[in-house]
Amino acid sequence: LSEFTYDRLVAVVSISSDKKITEMIGEIAQVADHFVITSHRVMGRAAKSLRIAAEVEKHSKTHEVVGDVRAAVTRAIELAGEEGMVIVVGSVFLVGEAREIWHEPSNPFSHLEY
């Protein structure tokens, strides 16, 4: 991240329930200005959004919960604005879902640099 210039870093986050949520959020909170919490859809393994939100609150970071990955990424892009940056982190399942969106023929984010 240190190689990039940005005004605001927005993190789209979903974490599988069997992972170390407290530790992961602690690391992400060191760099993120705002969290958009969502749930990946792989085999019901996603941690509850409210559980993740509770960890985010411990770090005094702003956050919101957005139900699906597409809507969460869209919201994060809106929040980041022209000078901000979005990261998709937490679960490889989440990253996979977000990546699918970027590679769709009708990619709603095709105008963005990544």
N, C-alpha and C positions, 0 to 999 in steps of 0.2 A: 504493500500500500504506500510505502514511503516514496515510491517512484512516480506516483501520480499526484496531480494537483487537483484539489477539490475543496469546495466550501463546506459541504455537508456530506456525511456518510450515512446512508440509510441501509440497514441490514434487513433482508428478508430471511426469516428464521423459522425452521421446523426441525425438531430433534426427535429421534426415535426414543420411545419410552424406556428402553433398556440402556441408554447412554448416560453419561455423567452430566446431567443438565446444569447443575450448579457451577461446575468448573467451566463448561463450555460457554455459558452466558457470561461468566466472569471474564473470560478472555475476549469475547466479542465486545463486551461493554467498554473495554479499554480503548477501542477505536471507533465504535459506532455512536452516532449522535441520536439516532432514532431507530426503533425496531418496528418492523411490520411482521407480526407473528401469524403463521398460517399452519396448516396441517398437510403433510404429504399424504398421498392416498395408497401407500403400499401396505397391504395386508393388515390394516388396522394397527400398525406399529407406532404411529405418531403419538408423541406425548400430548396430553391435553394442553390446549393453548393457554388456559388459565394457570396451569402449573409453570409454564415458561414465563408468562407475564409476571407471576409472583417473583420469580428470580430476577427479572429485568428491573422491577420496582426496587429491589434491594440495592441497585446501583444508581438509583435516582435518574434513570433514563426514561425519556418519553417513549410511548409505544401504543400500538393499536393492534387489534386482532382482525384479520381479514380471512374469511372462510376458505377460499380456494387459492391455489397457487397463481393462476393467471391474474386474478383480481389483486392479489398481494403484490405481484411484480409491477402491475400497472400502477397501483397506489404508490409504491416505493419510487417509481420513476417520477410521478407527479410531485412527491415530496422532495425529492433530490433537486429538482429543477435543472436549469441549464448548466449550472456550475457545480452541481453535486455529483455524487457517485453512489451506485447501488451495488451491494454485494449480496449474493445468495449463499447462505451458509447454514451449517448445523448438521444436515443429513445429506448423504449422497443421493438419497431418494428424492429429496427436494431439488437438488441441483439437476438431477436427471429430468424431472418434470419441467423445470424452468428451461432447460436446454431444448427440450422438445418444442416448446413454444417458439424459441428463437429460430428453429429450423423448419417451421411450418411454411408452406408456400404463401400463406396470407399473414406472415409475421407482422404483428402490430408494432413491433419495435425495430423494424428494419432500418429506420432512419437514424438510429442511435449507434454510436461508436462503441465497440466492445472488443 
